[in-house]
Amino acid sequence: MFEALENIDHQLLLLINGANTPLLDQIMWGISGRYTWLPLYIVVLIMMLKKVGKNWWLLLIATIVAVGLADSISVHCFKNVVMRYRPTHNLELEPLIHIVHGYHGGWYGFVSSHAANTFAIAFFTSLILNKRTIWIIMLTWAALVCYSRMYIAAHYPADIAGGCFSLP
C-alpha cells in the first residue's frame, strides 16, 4: 500500500514538474523565493496592526511565534525524523525531473517548511483580519507558493500536504 501511495506521489510530481517552460521556470523560481512576497507581508502586517491598535506588539509576538512554531515543527518533528529525500536527491527520480536553476535544496523534504510557514501565516492573518477577500488572497498565495515548490522539484505533493497540515 505504501509503495502505491509513493508511486502516486512520484507521478504527480513528475506531472507538475514536467510541465516546465523557460518562462514558468522564472515565474515559479520567483514565487518560491523568500523575499518575493515581502510587499504582501508588509501590507498584511500593516492591516493587522491597524486592526489591533495599541496592542500591536502582542500581535507581532504572536505572528513570530506562529511562524516559528510552524517552522520548528516542520523541521524538528518531521524532516529530521522522517528523513525522506527530496526529489532532487532521489537517485531513481533525479534523471527524470527538471531541475530549475540547479536547485537541489537540503537533503530532506518531508514536510515542506514553505508549506507549513505559508499556511501558518495565511491562517493566522486571515483569522485576525477576518475578511473574505483576505482569506481568498492569503490561501491563494499559500497554494501558489506550495505549487511552485513542487514545480521546481523541491518537494513531493505529500511533502506539501504534510506541511499544510502540520500547523501549530
Chimera marker file (.cmm) of the C-alpha trace (Angstrom):
<marker_set name="trace">
<marker id="1" x="0.000" y="0.000" z="0.000" r="1" g="1" b="0" radius="0.5"/>
<marker id="2" x="2.799" y="2.411" z="0.927" r="1" g="1" b="0" radius="0.5"/>
<marker id="3" x="4.529" y="1.730" z="-2.392" r="1" g="1" b="0" radius="0.5"/>
<marker id="4" x="1.320" y="2.542" z="-4.291" r="1" g="1" b="0" radius="0.5"/>
<marker id="5" x="0.977" y="5.879" z="-2.450" r="1" g="1" b="0" radius="0.5"/>
<marker id="6" x="4.624" y="6.673" z="-3.061" r="1" g="1" b="0" radius="0.5"/>
<marker id="7" x="4.187" y="5.858" z="-6.750" r="1" g="1" b="0" radius="0.5"/>
<marker id="8" x="1.196" y="8.223" z="-6.980" r="1" g="1" b="0" radius="0.5"/>
<marker id="9" x="3.255" y="10.901" z="-5.211" r="1" g="1" b="0" radius="0.5"/>
<marker id="10" x="6.107" y="10.453" z="-7.707" r="1" g="1" b="0" radius="0.5"/>
<marker id="11" x="3.758" y="10.504" z="-10.717" r="1" g="1" b="0" radius="0.5"/>
<marker id="12" x="2.036" y="13.706" z="-9.521" r="1" g="1" b="0" radius="0.5"/>
<marker id="13" x="5.415" y="15.357" z="-9.011" r="1" g="1" b="0" radius="0.5"/>
<marker id="14" x="6.568" y="14.335" z="-12.493" r="1" g="1" b="0" radius="0.5"/>
<marker id="15" x="3.333" y="15.694" z="-13.968" r="1" g="1" b="0" radius="0.5"/>
<marker id="16" x="3.714" y="19.070" z="-12.228" r="1" g="1" b="0" radius="0.5"/>
<marker id="17" x="7.472" y="19.326" z="-12.755" r="1" g="1" b="0" radius="0.5"/>
<marker id="18" x="7.230" y="18.039" z="-16.326" r="1" g="1" b="0" radius="0.5"/>
<marker id="19" x="5.009" y="20.935" z="-17.431" r="1" g="1" b="0" radius="0.5"/>
<marker id="20" x="8.027" y="23.232" z="-17.495" r="1" g="1" b="0" radius="0.5"/>
<marker id="21" x="8.924" y="26.072" z="-19.796" r="1" g="1" b="0" radius="0.5"/>
<marker id="22" x="11.705" y="28.660" z="-19.507" r="1" g="1" b="0" radius="0.5"/>
<marker id="23" x="9.102" y="31.334" z="-18.634" r="1" g="1" b="0" radius="0.5"/>
<marker id="24" x="7.449" y="29.162" z="-15.968" r="1" g="1" b="0" radius="0.5"/>
<marker id="25" x="10.890" y="28.332" z="-14.563" r="1" g="1" b="0" radius="0.5"/>
<marker id="26" x="11.465" y="32.041" z="-13.930" r="1" g="1" b="0" radius="0.5"/>
<marker id="27" x="7.965" y="32.636" z="-12.548" r="1" g="1" b="0" radius="0.5"/>
<marker id="28" x="7.988" y="29.618" z="-10.215" r="1" g="1" b="0" radius="0.5"/>
<marker id="29" x="11.517" y="30.360" z="-9.060" r="1" g="1" b="0" radius="0.5"/>
<marker id="30" x="10.395" y="33.870" z="-8.128" r="1" g="1" b="0" radius="0.5"/>
<marker id="31" x="7.219" y="32.658" z="-6.421" r="1" g="1" b="0" radius="0.5"/>
<marker id="32" x="9.266" y="30.199" z="-4.381" r="1" g="1" b="0" radius="0.5"/>
<marker id="33" x="11.709" y="32.901" z="-3.297" r="1" g="1" b="0" radius="0.5"/>
<marker id="34" x="11.846" y="34.138" z="0.283" r="1" g="1" b="0" radius="0.5"/>
<marker id="35" x="11.775" y="37.856" z="-0.426" r="1" g="1" b="0" radius="0.5"/>
<marker id="36" x="9.350" y="37.935" z="-3.356" r="1" g="1" b="0" radius="0.5"/>
<marker id="37" x="6.395" y="38.222" z="-1.023" r="1" g="1" b="0" radius="0.5"/>
<marker id="38" x="7.850" y="40.890" z="1.296" r="1" g="1" b="0" radius="0.5"/>
<marker id="39" x="5.447" y="43.580" z="-0.022" r="1" g="1" b="0" radius="0.5"/>
<marker id="40" x="2.471" y="41.287" z="0.749" r="1" g="1" b="0" radius="0.5"/>
<marker id="41" x="3.817" y="40.617" z="4.251" r="1" g="1" b="0" radius="0.5"/>
<marker id="42" x="4.229" y="44.339" z="4.892" r="1" g="1" b="0" radius="0.5"/>
<marker id="43" x="0.709" y="45.207" z="3.674" r="1" g="1" b="0" radius="0.5"/>
<marker id="44" x="-0.878" y="42.412" z="5.714" r="1" g="1" b="0" radius="0.5"/>
<marker id="45" x="1.139" y="43.335" z="8.800" r="1" g="1" b="0" radius="0.5"/>
<marker id="46" x="0.082" y="46.985" z="8.483" r="1" g="1" b="0" radius="0.5"/>
<marker id="47" x="-3.562" y="45.923" z="8.135" r="1" g="1" b="0" radius="0.5"/>
<marker id="48" x="-3.263" y="43.713" z="11.213" r="1" g="1" b="0" radius="0.5"/>
<marker id="49" x="-1.539" y="46.438" z="13.223" r="1" g="1" b="0" radius="0.5"/>
<marker id="50" x="-4.292" y="48.920" z="12.349" r="1" g="1" b="0" radius="0.5"/>
<marker id="51" x="-6.893" y="46.409" z="13.493" r="1" g="1" b="0" radius="0.5"/>
<marker id="52" x="-5.377" y="45.789" z="16.920" r="1" g="1" b="0" radius="0.5"/>
<marker id="53" x="-4.294" y="49.353" z="17.708" r="1" g="1" b="0" radius="0.5"/>
<marker id="54" x="-2.121" y="49.933" z="20.769" r="1" g="1" b="0" radius="0.5"/>
<marker id="55" x="-1.647" y="46.202" z="21.408" r="1" g="1" b="0" radius="0.5"/>
<marker id="56" x="0.294" y="45.860" z="18.156" r="1" g="1" b="0" radius="0.5"/>
<marker id="57" x="3.294" y="44.369" z="19.938" r="1" g="1" b="0" radius="0.5"/>
<marker id="58" x="1.207" y="41.384" z="21.112" r="1" g="1" b="0" radius="0.5"/>
<marker id="59" x="0.216" y="40.710" z="17.527" r="1" g="1" b="0" radius="0.5"/>
<marker id="60" x="3.800" y="40.983" z="16.366" r="1" g="1" b="0" radius="0.5"/>
<marker id="61" x="4.931" y="38.487" z="19.016" r="1" g="1" b="0" radius="0.5"/>
<marker id="62" x="2.030" y="36.131" z="18.189" r="1" g="1" b="0" radius="0.5"/>
<marker id="63" x="2.900" y="36.246" z="14.470" r="1" g="1" b="0" radius="0.5"/>
<marker id="64" x="6.561" y="35.479" z="15.150" r="1" g="1" b="0" radius="0.5"/>
<marker id="65" x="5.580" y="32.631" z="17.495" r="1" g="1" b="0" radius="0.5"/>
<marker id="66" x="3.115" y="31.152" z="14.955" r="1" g="1" b="0" radius="0.5"/>
<marker id="67" x="5.671" y="31.125" z="12.139" r="1" g="1" b="0" radius="0.5"/>
<marker id="68" x="8.460" y="29.991" z="14.467" r="1" g="1" b="0" radius="0.5"/>
<marker id="69" x="6.351" y="27.080" z="15.702" r="1" g="1" b="0" radius="0.5"/>
<marker id="70" x="5.352" y="26.076" z="12.170" r="1" g="1" b="0" radius="0.5"/>
<marker id="71" x="8.970" y="26.144" z="11.057" r="1" g="1" b="0" radius="0.5"/>
<marker id="72" x="10.254" y="24.293" z="14.135" r="1" g="1" b="0" radius="0.5"/>
<marker id="73" x="7.576" y="21.604" z="13.922" r="1" g="1" b="0" radius="0.5"/>
<marker id="74" x="8.199" y="21.063" z="10.211" r="1" g="1" b="0" radius="0.5"/>
<marker id="75" x="11.946" y="20.660" z="10.714" r="1" g="1" b="0" radius="0.5"/>
<marker id="76" x="12.392" y="19.040" z="14.126" r="1" g="1" b="0" radius="0.5"/>
<marker id="77" x="9.277" y="16.864" z="14.323" r="1" g="1" b="0" radius="0.5"/>
<marker id="78" x="9.172" y="15.781" z="10.676" r="1" g="1" b="0" radius="0.5"/>
<marker id="79" x="12.159" y="16.500" z="8.389" r="1" g="1" b="0" radius="0.5"/>
<marker id="80" x="14.812" y="15.409" z="10.854" r="1" g="1" b="0" radius="0.5"/>
<marker id="81" x="12.747" y="12.399" z="11.975" r="1" g="1" b="0" radius="0.5"/>
<marker id="82" x="11.247" y="11.049" z="8.733" r="1" g="1" b="0" radius="0.5"/>
<marker id="83" x="14.341" y="11.893" z="6.643" r="1" g="1" b="0" radius="0.5"/>
<marker id="84" x="12.616" y="11.452" z="3.276" r="1" g="1" b="0" radius="0.5"/>
<marker id="85" x="14.901" y="12.535" z="0.457" r="1" g="1" b="0" radius="0.5"/>
<marker id="86" x="13.794" y="15.435" z="-1.704" r="1" g="1" b="0" radius="0.5"/>
<marker id="87" x="13.032" y="14.606" z="-5.339" r="1" g="1" b="0" radius="0.5"/>
<marker id="88" x="16.334" y="16.185" z="-6.355" r="1" g="1" b="0" radius="0.5"/>
<marker id="89" x="18.187" y="13.749" z="-4.069" r="1" g="1" b="0" radius="0.5"/>
<marker id="90" x="16.190" y="10.662" z="-5.063" r="1" g="1" b="0" radius="0.5"/>
<marker id="91" x="18.534" y="8.653" z="-7.277" r="1" g="1" b="0" radius="0.5"/>
<marker id="92" x="15.639" y="6.998" z="-9.143" r="1" g="1" b="0" radius="0.5"/>
<marker id="93" x="13.803" y="10.242" z="-9.897" r="1" g="1" b="0" radius="0.5"/>
<marker id="94" x="16.619" y="12.718" z="-10.340" r="1" g="1" b="0" radius="0.5"/>
<marker id="95" x="17.244" y="11.795" z="-14.004" r="1" g="1" b="0" radius="0.5"/>
<marker id="96" x="13.521" y="12.267" z="-14.742" r="1" g="1" b="0" radius="0.5"/>
<marker id="97" x="12.956" y="15.665" z="-13.150" r="1" g="1" b="0" radius="0.5"/>
<marker id="98" x="13.601" y="19.138" z="-14.446" r="1" g="1" b="0" radius="0.5"/>
<marker id="99" x="15.899" y="20.922" z="-12.001" r="1" g="1" b="0" radius="0.5"/>
<marker id="100" x="15.346" y="24.687" z="-12.030" r="1" g="1" b="0" radius="0.5"/>
<marker id="101" x="18.447" y="26.884" z="-11.677" r="1" g="1" b="0" radius="0.5"/>
<marker id="102" x="20.446" y="23.904" z="-10.381" r="1" g="1" b="0" radius="0.5"/>
<marker id="103" x="18.492" y="23.978" z="-7.101" r="1" g="1" b="0" radius="0.5"/>
<marker id="104" x="18.664" y="20.778" z="-5.070" r="1" g="1" b="0" radius="0.5"/>
<marker id="105" x="17.734" y="22.054" z="-1.587" r="1" g="1" b="0" radius="0.5"/>
<marker id="106" x="18.621" y="20.271" z="1.626" r="1" g="1" b="0" radius="0.5"/>
<marker id="107" x="18.628" y="16.500" z="1.780" r="1" g="1" b="0" radius="0.5"/>
<marker id="108" x="15.200" y="16.001" z="3.341" r="1" g="1" b="0" radius="0.5"/>
<marker id="109" x="11.835" y="17.376" z="2.309" r="1" g="1" b="0" radius="0.5"/>
<marker id="110" x="9.045" y="15.818" z="4.395" r="1" g="1" b="0" radius="0.5"/>
<marker id="111" x="7.362" y="18.028" z="5.457" r="1" g="1" b="0" radius="0.5"/>
<marker id="112" x="7.678" y="21.221" z="3.439" r="1" g="1" b="0" radius="0.5"/>
<marker id="113" x="8.635" y="24.149" z="5.663" r="1" g="1" b="0" radius="0.5"/>
<marker id="114" x="7.470" y="26.524" z="2.924" r="1" g="1" b="0" radius="0.5"/>
<marker id="115" x="4.020" y="24.918" z="3.086" r="1" g="1" b="0" radius="0.5"/>
<marker id="116" x="3.946" y="24.927" z="6.889" r="1" g="1" b="0" radius="0.5"/>
<marker id="117" x="5.087" y="28.546" z="7.137" r="1" g="1" b="0" radius="0.5"/>
<marker id="118" x="2.920" y="29.991" z="4.366" r="1" g="1" b="0" radius="0.5"/>
<marker id="119" x="-0.210" y="28.245" z="5.596" r="1" g="1" b="0" radius="0.5"/>
<marker id="120" x="0.539" y="29.306" z="9.196" r="1" g="1" b="0" radius="0.5"/>
<marker id="121" x="0.824" y="32.923" z="8.040" r="1" g="1" b="0" radius="0.5"/>
<marker id="122" x="-2.270" y="32.608" z="5.830" r="1" g="1" b="0" radius="0.5"/>
<marker id="123" x="-4.462" y="31.155" z="8.568" r="1" g="1" b="0" radius="0.5"/>
<marker id="124" x="-3.158" y="33.392" z="11.328" r="1" g="1" b="0" radius="0.5"/>
<marker id="125" x="-3.526" y="36.649" z="9.397" r="1" g="1" b="0" radius="0.5"/>
<marker id="126" x="-6.879" y="35.589" z="7.956" r="1" g="1" b="0" radius="0.5"/>
<marker id="127" x="-8.209" y="34.853" z="11.434" r="1" g="1" b="0" radius="0.5"/>
<marker id="128" x="-7.035" y="38.226" z="12.718" r="1" g="1" b="0" radius="0.5"/>
<marker id="129" x="-8.357" y="40.259" z="9.772" r="1" g="1" b="0" radius="0.5"/>
<marker id="130" x="-11.448" y="38.068" z="9.307" r="1" g="1" b="0" radius="0.5"/>
<marker id="131" x="-12.420" y="39.281" z="5.832" r="1" g="1" b="0" radius="0.5"/>
<marker id="132" x="-13.440" y="37.001" z="2.978" r="1" g="1" b="0" radius="0.5"/>
<marker id="133" x="-11.149" y="38.722" z="0.469" r="1" g="1" b="0" radius="0.5"/>
<marker id="134" x="-8.185" y="38.358" z="2.837" r="1" g="1" b="0" radius="0.5"/>
<marker id="135" x="-8.922" y="34.627" z="3.247" r="1" g="1" b="0" radius="0.5"/>
<marker id="136" x="-9.021" y="34.206" z="-0.539" r="1" g="1" b="0" radius="0.5"/>
<marker id="137" x="-5.831" y="36.214" z="-1.129" r="1" g="1" b="0" radius="0.5"/>
<marker id="138" x="-3.856" y="34.518" z="1.636" r="1" g="1" b="0" radius="0.5"/>
<marker id="139" x="-4.928" y="30.973" z="0.787" r="1" g="1" b="0" radius="0.5"/>
<marker id="140" x="-4.281" y="31.582" z="-2.919" r="1" g="1" b="0" radius="0.5"/>
<marker id="141" x="-0.836" y="32.936" z="-2.063" r="1" g="1" b="0" radius="0.5"/>
<marker id="142" x="-0.027" y="29.906" z="0.127" r="1" g="1" b="0" radius="0.5"/>
<marker id="143" x="-1.279" y="27.469" z="-2.528" r="1" g="1" b="0" radius="0.5"/>
<marker id="144" x="0.778" y="29.212" z="-5.221" r="1" g="1" b="0" radius="0.5"/>
<marker id="145" x="3.939" y="29.007" z="-3.110" r="1" g="1" b="0" radius="0.5"/>
<marker id="146" x="3.258" y="25.314" z="-2.483" r="1" g="1" b="0" radius="0.5"/>
<marker id="147" x="2.710" y="24.621" z="-6.177" r="1" g="1" b="0" radius="0.5"/>
<marker id="148" x="5.981" y="26.386" z="-7.011" r="1" g="1" b="0" radius="0.5"/>
<marker id="149" x="7.836" y="24.111" z="-4.594" r="1" g="1" b="0" radius="0.5"/>
<marker id="150" x="6.609" y="21.054" z="-6.496" r="1" g="1" b="0" radius="0.5"/>
<marker id="151" x="7.248" y="22.686" z="-9.867" r="1" g="1" b="0" radius="0.5"/>
<marker id="152" x="10.915" y="23.293" z="-9.023" r="1" g="1" b="0" radius="0.5"/>
<marker id="153" x="11.090" y="19.701" z="-7.660" r="1" g="1" b="0" radius="0.5"/>
<marker id="154" x="11.939" y="20.796" z="-4.122" r="1" g="1" b="0" radius="0.5"/>
<marker id="155" x="9.049" y="18.708" z="-2.721" r="1" g="1" b="0" radius="0.5"/>
<marker id="156" x="6.692" y="15.880" z="-3.490" r="1" g="1" b="0" radius="0.5"/>
<marker id="157" x="2.941" y="16.559" z="-3.220" r="1" g="1" b="0" radius="0.5"/>
<marker id="158" x="2.866" y="14.552" z="0.051" r="1" g="1" b="0" radius="0.5"/>
<marker id="159" x="5.579" y="16.837" z="1.486" r="1" g="1" b="0" radius="0.5"/>
<marker id="160" x="3.380" y="19.814" z="0.673" r="1" g="1" b="0" radius="0.5"/>
<marker id="161" x="0.239" y="18.207" z="2.117" r="1" g="1" b="0" radius="0.5"/>
<marker id="162" x="2.153" y="17.301" z="5.284" r="1" g="1" b="0" radius="0.5"/>
<marker id="163" x="3.384" y="20.859" z="5.628" r="1" g="1" b="0" radius="0.5"/>
<marker id="164" x="-0.087" y="22.306" z="5.154" r="1" g="1" b="0" radius="0.5"/>
<marker id="165" x="-1.461" y="20.110" z="7.931" r="1" g="1" b="0" radius="0.5"/>
<marker id="166" x="1.437" y="20.422" z="10.378" r="1" g="1" b="0" radius="0.5"/>
<marker id="167" x="0.239" y="23.783" z="11.671" r="1" g="1" b="0" radius="0.5"/>
<marker id="168" x="0.833" y="24.516" z="15.359" r="1" g="1" b="0" radius="0.5"/>
<link id1="1" id2="2" r="1" g="1" b="0" radius="0.2"/>
<link id1="2" id2="3" r="1" g="1" b="0" radius="0.2"/>
<link id1="3" id2="4" r="1" g="1" b="0" radius="0.2"/>
<link id1="4" id2="5" r="1" g="1" b="0" radius="0.2"/>
<link id1="5" id2="6" r="1" g="1" b="0" radius="0.2"/>
<link id1="6" id2="7" r="1" g="1" b="0" radius="0.2"/>
<link id1="7" id2="8" r="1" g="1" b="0" radius="0.2"/>
<link id1="8" id2="9" r="1" g="1" b="0" radius="0.2"/>
<link id1="9" id2="10" r="1" g="1" b="0" radius="0.2"/>
<link id1="10" id2="11" r="1" g="1" b="0" radius="0.2"/>
<link id1="11" id2="12" r="1" g="1" b="0" radius="0.2"/>
<link id1="12" id2="13" r="1" g="1" b="0" radius="0.2"/>
<link id1="13" id2="14" r="1" g="1" b="0" radius="0.2"/>
<link id1="14" id2="15" r="1" g="1" b="0" radius="0.2"/>
<link id1="15" id2="16" r="1" g="1" b="0" radius="0.2"/>
<link id1="16" id2="17" r="1" g="1" b="0" radius="0.2"/>
<link id1="17" id2="18" r="1" g="1" b="0" radius="0.2"/>
<link id1="18" id2="19" r="1" g="1" b="0" radius="0.2"/>
<link id1="19" id2="20" r="1" g="1" b="0" radius="0.2"/>
<link id1="20" id2="21" r="1" g="1" b="0" radius="0.2"/>
<link id1="21" id2="22" r="1" g="1" b="0" radius="0.2"/>
<link id1="22" id2="23" r="1" g="1" b="0" radius="0.2"/>
<link id1="23" id2="24" r="1" g="1" b="0" radius="0.2"/>
<link id1="24" id2="25" r="1" g="1" b="0" radius="0.2"/>
<link id1="25" id2="26" r="1" g="1" b="0" radius="0.2"/>
<link id1="26" id2="27" r="1" g="1" b="0" radius="0.2"/>
<link id1="27" id2="28" r="1" g="1" b="0" radius="0.2"/>
<link id1="28" id2="29" r="1" g="1" b="0" radius="0.2"/>
<link id1="29" id2="30" r="1" g="1" b="0" radius="0.2"/>
<link id1="30" id2="31" r="1" g="1" b="0" radius="0.2"/>
<link id1="31" id2="32" r="1" g="1" b="0" radius="0.2"/>
<link id1="32" id2="33" r="1" g="1" b="0" radius="0.2"/>
<link id1="33" id2="34" r="1" g="1" b="0" radius="0.2"/>
<link id1="34" id2="35" r="1" g="1" b="0" radius="0.2"/>
<link id1="35" id2="36" r="1" g="1" b="0" radius="0.2"/>
<link id1="36" id2="37" r="1" g="1" b="0" radius="0.2"/>
<link id1="37" id2="38" r="1" g="1" b="0" radius="0.2"/>
<link id1="38" id2="39" r="1" g="1" b="0" radius="0.2"/>
<link id1="39" id2="40" r="1" g="1" b="0" radius="0.2"/>
<link id1="40" id2="41" r="1" g="1" b="0" radius="0.2"/>
<link id1="41" id2="42" r="1" g="1" b="0" radius="0.2"/>
<link id1="42" id2="43" r="1" g="1" b="0" radius="0.2"/>
<link id1="43" id2="44" r="1" g="1" b="0" radius="0.2"/>
<link id1="44" id2="45" r="1" g="1" b="0" radius="0.2"/>
<link id1="45" id2="46" r="1" g="1" b="0" radius="0.2"/>
<link id1="46" id2="47" r="1" g="1" b="0" radius="0.2"/>
<link id1="47" id2="48" r="1" g="1" b="0" radius="0.2"/>
<link id1="48" id2="49" r="1" g="1" b="0" radius="0.2"/>
<link id1="49" id2="50" r="1" g="1" b="0" radius="0.2"/>
<link id1="50" id2="51" r="1" g="1" b="0" radius="0.2"/>
<link id1="51" id2="52" r="1" g="1" b="0" radius="0.2"/>
<link id1="52" id2="53" r="1" g="1" b="0" radius="0.2"/>
<link id1="53" id2="54" r="1" g="1" b="0" radius="0.2"/>
<link id1="54" id2="55" r="1" g="1" b="0" radius="0.2"/>
<link id1="55" id2="56" r="1" g="1" b="0" radius="0.2"/>
<link id1="56" id2="57" r="1" g="1" b="0" radius="0.2"/>
<link id1="57" id2="58" r="1" g="1" b="0" radius="0.2"/>
<link id1="58" id2="59" r="1" g="1" b="0" radius="0.2"/>
<link id1="59" id2="60" r="1" g="1" b="0" radius="0.2"/>
<link id1="60" id2="61" r="1" g="1" b="0" radius="0.2"/>
<link id1="61" id2="62" r="1" g="1" b="0" radius="0.2"/>
<link id1="62" id2="63" r="1" g="1" b="0" radius="0.2"/>
<link id1="63" id2="64" r="1" g="1" b="0" radius="0.2"/>
<link id1="64" id2="65" r="1" g="1" b="0" radius="0.2"/>
<link id1="65" id2="66" r="1" g="1" b="0" radius="0.2"/>
<link id1="66" id2="67" r="1" g="1" b="0" radius="0.2"/>
<link id1="67" id2="68" r="1" g="1" b="0" radius="0.2"/>
<link id1="68" id2="69" r="1" g="1" b="0" radius="0.2"/>
<link id1="69" id2="70" r="1" g="1" b="0" radius="0.2"/>
<link id1="70" id2="71" r="1" g="1" b="0" radius="0.2"/>
<link id1="71" id2="72" r="1" g="1" b="0" radius="0.2"/>
<link id1="72" id2="73" r="1" g="1" b="0" radius="0.2"/>
<link id1="73" id2="74" r="1" g="1" b="0" radius="0.2"/>
<link id1="74" id2="75" r="1" g="1" b="0" radius="0.2"/>
<link id1="75" id2="76" r="1" g="1" b="0" radius="0.2"/>
<link id1="76" id2="77" r="1" g="1" b="0" radius="0.2"/>
<link id1="77" id2="78" r="1" g="1" b="0" radius="0.2"/>
<link id1="78" id2="79" r="1" g="1" b="0" radius="0.2"/>
<link id1="79" id2="80" r="1" g="1" b="0" radius="0.2"/>
<link id1="80" id2="81" r="1" g="1" b="0" radius="0.2"/>
<link id1="81" id2="82" r="1" g="1" b="0" radius="0.2"/>
<link id1="82" id2="83" r="1" g="1" b="0" radius="0.2"/>
<link id1="83" id2="84" r="1" g="1" b="0" radius="0.2"/>
<link id1="84" id2="85" r="1" g="1" b="0" radius="0.2"/>
<link id1="85" id2="86" r="1" g="1" b="0" radius="0.2"/>
<link id1="86" id2="87" r="1" g="1" b="0" radius="0.2"/>
<link id1="87" id2="88" r="1" g="1" b="0" radius="0.2"/>
<link id1="88" id2="89" r="1" g="1" b="0" radius="0.2"/>
<link id1="89" id2="90" r="1" g="1" b="0" radius="0.2"/>
<link id1="90" id2="91" r="1" g="1" b="0" radius="0.2"/>
<link id1="91" id2="92" r="1" g="1" b="0" radius="0.2"/>
<link id1="92" id2="93" r="1" g="1" b="0" radius="0.2"/>
<link id1="93" id2="94" r="1" g="1" b="0" radius="0.2"/>
<link id1="94" id2="95" r="1" g="1" b="0" radius="0.2"/>
<link id1="95" id2="96" r="1" g="1" b="0" radius="0.2"/>
<link id1="96" id2="97" r="1" g="1" b="0" radius="0.2"/>
<link id1="97" id2="98" r="1" g="1" b="0" radius="0.2"/>
<link id1="98" id2="99" r="1" g="1" b="0" radius="0.2"/>
<link id1="99" id2="100" r="1" g="1" b="0" radius="0.2"/>
<link id1="100" id2="101" r="1" g="1" b="0" radius="0.2"/>
<link id1="101" id2="102" r="1" g="1" b="0" radius="0.2"/>
<link id1="102" id2="103" r="1" g="1" b="0" radius="0.2"/>
<link id1="103" id2="104" r="1" g="1" b="0" radius="0.2"/>
<link id1="104" id2="105" r="1" g="1" b="0" radius="0.2"/>
<link id1="105" id2="106" r="1" g="1" b="0" radius="0.2"/>
<link id1="106" id2="107" r="1" g="1" b="0" radius="0.2"/>
<link id1="107" id2="108" r="1" g="1" b="0" radius="0.2"/>
<link id1="108" id2="109" r="1" g="1" b="0" radius="0.2"/>
<link id1="109" id2="110" r="1" g="1" b="0" radius="0.2"/>
<link id1="110" id2="111" r="1" g="1" b="0" radius="0.2"/>
<link id1="111" id2="112" r="1" g="1" b="0" radius="0.2"/>
<link id1="112" id2="113" r="1" g="1" b="0" radius="0.2"/>
<link id1="113" id2="114" r="1" g="1" b="0" radius="0.2"/>
<link id1="114" id2="115" r="1" g="1" b="0" radius="0.2"/>
<link id1="115" id2="116" r="1" g="1" b="0" radius="0.2"/>
<link id1="116" id2="117" r="1" g="1" b="0" radius="0.2"/>
<link id1="117" id2="118" r="1" g="1" b="0" radius="0.2"/>
<link id1="118" id2="119" r="1" g="1" b="0" radius="0.2"/>
<link id1="119" id2="120" r="1" g="1" b="0" radius="0.2"/>
<link id1="120" id2="121" r="1" g="1" b="0" radius="0.2"/>
<link id1="121" id2="122" r="1" g="1" b="0" radius="0.2"/>
<link id1="122" id2="123" r="1" g="1" b="0" radius="0.2"/>
<link id1="123" id2="124" r="1" g="1" b="0" radius="0.2"/>
<link id1="124" id2="125" r="1" g="1" b="0" radius="0.2"/>
<link id1="125" id2="126" r="1" g="1" b="0" radius="0.2"/>
<link id1="126" id2="127" r="1" g="1" b="0" radius="0.2"/>
<link id1="127" id2="128" r="1" g="1" b="0" radius="0.2"/>
<link id1="128" id2="129" r="1" g="1" b="0" radius="0.2"/>
<link id1="129" id2="130" r="1" g="1" b="0" radius="0.2"/>
<link id1="130" id2="131" r="1" g="1" b="0" radius="0.2"/>
<link id1="131" id2="132" r="1" g="1" b="0" radius="0.2"/>
<link id1="132" id2="133" r="1" g="1" b="0" radius="0.2"/>
<link id1="133" id2="134" r="1" g="1" b="0" radius="0.2"/>
<link id1="134" id2="135" r="1" g="1" b="0" radius="0.2"/>
<link id1="135" id2="136" r="1" g="1" b="0" radius="0.2"/>
<link id1="136" id2="137" r="1" g="1" b="0" radius="0.2"/>
<link id1="137" id2="138" r="1" g="1" b="0" radius="0.2"/>
<link id1="138" id2="139" r="1" g="1" b="0" radius="0.2"/>
<link id1="139" id2="140" r="1" g="1" b="0" radius="0.2"/>
<link id1="140" id2="141" r="1" g="1" b="0" radius="0.2"/>
<link id1="141" id2="142" r="1" g="1" b="0" radius="0.2"/>
<link id1="142" id2="143" r="1" g="1" b="0" radius="0.2"/>
<link id1="143" id2="144" r="1" g="1" b="0" radius="0.2"/>
<link id1="144" id2="145" r="1" g="1" b="0" radius="0.2"/>
<link id1="145" id2="146" r="1" g="1" b="0" radius="0.2"/>
<link id1="146" id2="147" r="1" g="1" b="0" radius="0.2"/>
<link id1="147" id2="148" r="1" g="1" b="0" radius="0.2"/>
<link id1="148" id2="149" r="1" g="1" b="0" radius="0.2"/>
<link id1="149" id2="150" r="1" g="1" b="0" radius="0.2"/>
<link id1="150" id2="151" r="1" g="1" b="0" radius="0.2"/>
<link id1="151" id2="152" r="1" g="1" b="0" radius="0.2"/>
<link id1="152" id2="153" r="1" g="1" b="0" radius="0.2"/>
<link id1="153" id2="154" r="1" g="1" b="0" radius="0.2"/>
<link id1="154" id2="155" r="1" g="1" b="0" radius="0.2"/>
<link id1="155" id2="156" r="1" g="1" b="0" radius="0.2"/>
<link id1="156" id2="157" r="1" g="1" b="0" radius="0.2"/>
<link id1="157" id2="158" r="1" g="1" b="0" radius="0.2"/>
<link id1="158" id2="159" r="1" g="1" b="0" radius="0.2"/>
<link id1="159" id2="160" r="1" g="1" b="0" radius="0.2"/>
<link id1="160" id2="161" r="1" g="1" b="0" radius="0.2"/>
<link id1="161" id2="162" r="1" g="1" b="0" radius="0.2"/>
<link id1="162" id2="163" r="1" g="1" b="0" radius="0.2"/>
<link id1="163" id2="164" r="1" g="1" b="0" radius="0.2"/>
<link id1="164" id2="165" r="1" g="1" b="0" radius="0.2"/>
<link id1="165" id2="166" r="1" g="1" b="0" radius="0.2"/>
<link id1="166" id2="167" r="1" g="1" b="0" radius="0.2"/>
<link id1="167" id2="168" r="1" g="1" b="0" radius="0.2"/>
</marker_set>
